[in-house]
Amino acid sequence: MNEKNILYDYLKDKPSFLRYQDEVTLIHLINNLSIEWIELNQSEFIQALRVLSSSHTEGNGFLEQKEEDDVLFENFCQKLIEINKITGISTLVYIDDLLPKSLGLNEFREQFKN
């Protein structure tokens, strides 16, 4: 993959709504990006966040999220907060679509435990 277009290269052959495992892979890719890369490739970064957000909510990826994956999403949302603080890039708008608590995942899962 081309380092310059790493997110674009990953997403270019994917459907509009990512499979859940592809969402997880995208989060790992974003987590490994430097702040400098994010600042230099802001539009590519934001587009990847849009795809992730819509896949996770409208594409129902959150329904496949396992409890053990919650920490991945929680840490990712924390990273988005840090990116916003450091760069001023508008990342906070994506948090409610990704944060397990905001999505009510615990309540949703409780319905199926009984």
C-alpha positions as CSV (number, residue, x, y, z in Angstrom):
1,M,0.0,0.0,0.0
2,N,1.1,3.5,-0.7
3,E,1.9,5.2,2.6
4,K,0.5,8.5,1.2
5,N,-2.9,7.0,0.4
6,I,-3.0,4.2,2.9
7,L,-6.7,4.8,3.9
8,Y,-7.8,5.4,0.3
9,D,-6.0,2.3,-0.9
10,Y,-7.6,0.2,1.9
11,L,-11.1,1.5,1.1
12,K,-11.1,1.8,-2.7
13,D,-12.3,-1.8,-3.3
14,K,-14.6,-2.1,-0.3
15,P,-18.4,-1.7,-0.5
16,S,-20.1,1.4,0.9
17,F,-20.8,-0.3,4.1
18,L,-17.8,-2.2,5.5
19,R,-18.1,-5.6,7.0
20,Y,-17.5,-5.5,10.8
21,Q,-14.0,-7.0,10.5
22,D,-13.1,-4.4,7.9
23,E,-14.2,-1.7,10.4
24,V,-11.8,-3.2,13.0
25,T,-9.0,-3.3,10.4
26,L,-9.6,0.4,9.5
27,I,-9.5,1.4,13.1
28,H,-6.1,-0.4,13.4
29,L,-4.9,1.4,10.3
30,I,-6.0,4.8,11.7
31,N,-4.5,4.1,15.1
32,N,-1.1,3.5,13.4
33,L,-1.1,6.9,11.6
34,S,1.0,9.7,12.9
35,I,-0.5,13.1,13.7
36,E,1.7,14.5,10.9
37,W,0.2,12.1,8.4
38,I,-3.3,13.0,9.6
39,E,-2.6,16.7,9.2
40,L,-1.2,16.3,5.7
41,N,-3.9,14.0,4.6
42,Q,-6.9,15.5,6.4
43,S,-9.5,14.9,3.7
44,E,-8.5,11.3,3.3
45,F,-8.6,10.8,7.0
46,I,-12.1,12.5,7.3
47,Q,-13.4,10.4,4.5
48,A,-12.3,7.2,6.2
49,L,-14.0,8.3,9.4
50,R,-17.2,9.0,7.5
51,V,-17.1,5.5,6.0
52,L,-16.4,4.0,9.4
53,S,-19.2,5.9,11.0
54,S,-21.8,5.1,8.5
55,S,-20.8,1.5,8.3
56,H,-21.0,1.1,12.0
57,T,-24.4,2.7,12.4
58,E,-26.4,2.7,9.1
59,G,-24.6,-0.5,8.0
60,N,-25.4,-2.1,11.3
61,G,-21.7,-3.0,12.1
62,F,-22.4,-2.2,15.7
63,L,-24.8,-5.2,15.9
64,E,-21.8,-7.5,15.3
65,Q,-19.6,-5.8,17.9
66,K,-18.6,-8.2,20.6
67,E,-18.2,-7.0,24.2
68,E,-14.5,-7.7,24.1
69,D,-14.2,-5.3,21.2
70,D,-15.7,-2.4,23.2
71,V,-12.3,-1.4,24.5
72,L,-11.0,-1.0,20.9
73,F,-13.8,1.4,20.1
74,E,-13.5,3.2,23.4
75,N,-9.8,3.7,22.9
76,F,-10.3,4.8,19.3
77,C,-12.8,7.4,20.4
78,Q,-10.3,8.7,22.9
79,K,-7.8,8.9,20.1
80,L,-10.3,11.0,18.1
81,I,-10.6,13.4,21.0
82,E,-6.8,13.7,21.2
83,I,-6.5,14.3,17.4
84,N,-9.1,17.0,17.8
85,K,-7.2,18.7,20.6
86,I,-3.9,18.5,18.8
87,T,-4.9,19.4,15.3
88,G,-8.3,21.1,15.5
89,I,-9.7,18.6,13.0
90,S,-13.4,18.0,13.6
91,T,-13.3,14.4,14.8
92,L,-15.7,14.7,17.7
93,V,-18.8,14.4,15.5
94,Y,-18.0,10.7,14.9
95,I,-17.7,9.6,18.6
96,D,-21.4,9.0,19.2
97,D,-21.5,6.7,16.2
98,L,-18.6,4.6,17.5
99,L,-18.7,4.7,21.3
100,P,-20.4,1.6,22.7
101,K,-22.1,3.5,25.5
102,S,-23.6,6.1,23.1
103,L,-24.9,3.3,21.0
104,G,-26.5,1.6,24.0
105,L,-24.7,-1.7,23.3
106,N,-24.8,-3.0,26.8
107,E,-28.6,-2.5,27.0
108,F,-29.0,-4.1,23.5
109,R,-26.9,-7.2,24.5
110,E,-28.8,-7.6,27.8
111,Q,-31.9,-8.3,25.8
112,F,-30.4,-11.4,24.4
113,K,-28.8,-12.9,27.6
114,N,-32.0,-14.2,29.0
